[in-house]
Amino acid sequence: LAAREPLLAPPDAAAPAPEIDRQDAVARLLEDWPDGRVKMFVTACGLRLRRRLPELFLAGDYVPLEAHVTVPAGVVAFARTLGPHVLVTLVPRLFARLVGPDRPLPLGGDCWNISHVVLPGRLATRRFRNVFTGAVVEPAYTRGQSWLFVGQVLEGFPVAILEAVAGLTLLAPPSA
């Protein structure tokens, strides 16, 4: 399994991590998305995260996030928080009108336009790493509000779990 699917193989602490370009490997995974490997990848990543942060999943606060969607689709977004640990989950819904022969998956800013998810104050200064792609996502700010652009979050994968990155906290949002 590790040789064929490095993204699905469990990490082995005794062996050096294989040098793979995670975003390139995820892009290859999406090329054949109907074959089920994407579902296995999402499940494996989620289970590893739950094993690493069990208290966040068991006792963390659930924070629904407000989504402003400017395209004919929807987004479900929420956060789990516990002390310094934060996860933001973002999942598109009812997106059939966004996809077609030229765009089989709802990915990127061209697809999502200026759709965004508002971050409450305690999340506004956090930077996040996408659990699936490894991409770092920073919130945007204006008029005292912080948000994540849906197209940026879903740039390389059709769903996202974002983990707040320790040591990558912004001091304060820029002034309006």
N, C-alpha and C positions, 0 to 999 in steps of 0.2 A: 504494500500500500504506500509506504513512504517514497519508494522510487517513482511510482506512477503519479501519485497525488500528494506532493509535499505540503499542500495547504490543509489536507485532511488528516495527515499523520499526527499522532500525539507527540508533543515535544519530549525528547529524551535528554534528561539532564546530564547523562554520562557522555553523550556524543555531541560534538560541535554542531551548532545549528547550520543547516545547509544554506548556502548563499543563493537566495532566490529573490527576484524582484517581485514583491508581493502584488503590486498593482498590475504588473504584466501577467502574473499567474492568475489573478482574479479575472482579467480581461479574457484570457484563454478559456477560463471556466465558463464565462458567459456566452462564448461563441456557440456552445452546444447546450444552452440553458434548459431545453426540454428533457434532457437525459436524467435529471434527478440529482446530479452532483452539487448543484447550487443549494438545494434543500439540505443535503448532507453537510455541506460547508457551513451554512447558517446554523444548523443544529449543533455541529461540533464546536464552533466558536462560542455559541451561547452556553453550552455545557461547561466548556473550559472557564469561561468568565464566572459562571455560577460556582464552580469549584474553587476559584481563586478568591471570590468575594461573597461567601455564603451569607454573611450577616446583612449585606446590602440587599440581597434578594429576600431574606427572611424578615428583617426588621426595618428596612429603609422606608423612608417616606415616599409616597406616591404623589407626584406633582403633575397634574394635567397641564399641557402647554397649548397656548392659543396659536392656531395656524391661520394665516391670511393667504388664501390660494387665489391666484389670478388667472388660472387656466381651468378648463372643464374637467376637473378631477378633485380629489380630496387628499388630505394628509392626516394621519393619526400620529400625535406626538405626545410623549410624556417623559418625565424624568423620575429616577429613583435616587434618593440622597440619603446618606448616613455619614455624619461627620465630614471628613475631607473627600469621601468617595461619592462620585456623581456619575450616573449613566443617563444619557438622553437617547431615547428610541424614536425613530422616525420611519413610518411606513406609509407608502402611497396607497390610495384606495380609489376605486371607480375611475381608473385612468385609461379606459379603453379608447377614448377619443384622442389620447395623446400618442398612441402607438399605431404603427402601420408597417407596410413592407420595408420602408426605408428606416424605420425606427422601431425595432421589435420590443424594446424595453424603455421605460420612462426615465432616461438618464440625462443629467446636465442642465445647464442654465437655458439652453435653447428650448428645451422641453418645458421647464417650470417657470420661465419668465422671471418675474420678481416675487414669486411666492416665497413666504418666509414664515418662520416659527419664532414667536416672541419668547425671550428668556426672562424669567423673573429676576429681581435684584441679586439674589444670592448666586445665580448662575451667570450673571451678565459679564463678569470679568474672567471667566474660565476659558481656557483653550481646551480643545477636545481632539482626541485621536480616534479615527474610525476603526472599530474593531475588525472589520472585514478587509479594508483596503490599506490601512496604516496611514492614510492621509491625515494631516493635522488641519483642523478647521478652527478658525477664529471668528467670533461674533462680529457683526457690523453694528454701528451705533449711529443714532441720530435723535435729536430732541429728547435726550435723556432715556431713550429706549434701546435695548439690545436685542438682536435677533440673529438667527442663522438662515441664510438663503437655502431653500430646499434644493435648488439646482446644484449648488456647491456641495451640499451634504451628499446628494445622490449623483455625484459626478461619475463615479466609476462602478457603482453597485446599486441595485434597485431598492434596497432597504438599508437602514443604518442603525447601528448601536454605537454611540459616541461615548468614550470614556474620558472624563476630565483628567488631564495630564498633570501629575504632580510637578511642581516647579515651573509650570508654564501658565501661571496666573497673571493676568494683566493687572497693573496697579489700579487703574481706574478707567472707565470709559472716557473717551475724549469729550470735551464740553461741546454743547450744542452751538 
